[in-house]
Amino acid sequence: MKKESKLGAGIALGCGIGAAIGIVTGNLGVWIGVGIAIGAGIGNSLTKKGGKKTILNLEI
């Protein structure tokens, strides 16, 4: 998978989970935002380069 597709998949998953929690709690706007932020973090952490994690193109 490409970097963009992993990031997009993470955001989509986070948005779905955030929407579900938002509907249950009655605070949809906040939870969609939280879900997108968490999903972007997960999608970014799935991006690896040469077996090393990358953050903003810096190898760790």
C-alpha positions, -999 to 999 in steps of 0.1 A, spaced: 0 0 0 11 35 -7 15 61 21 -16 80 9 -38 49 10 -27 40 45 -33 75 57 -66 77 40 -77 43 54 -68 54 89 -87 86 85 -118 68 71 -117 42 99 -113 69 126 -141 90 111 -165 60 112 -156 51 147 -159 88 158 -193 91 141 -206 60 159 -194 73 193 -208 107 185 -242 94 177 -243 74 209 -232 103 231 -251 130 212 -220 151 205 -213 142 168 -191 172 159 -165 166 186 -162 129 181 -158 131 143 -129 155 149 -114 132 175 -118 102 153 -102 119 123 -72 129 145 -67 95 159 -72 78 125 -46 101 110 -22 92 137 -28 55 132 -25 58 94 8 78 98 22 52 122 15 24 96 38 42 72 72 25 72 103 30 51 129 3 50 116 -13 82 119 19 102 91 42 112 91 76 96 77 108 110 77 137 85 103 118 64 127 115 94 138 79 102 135 69 138 
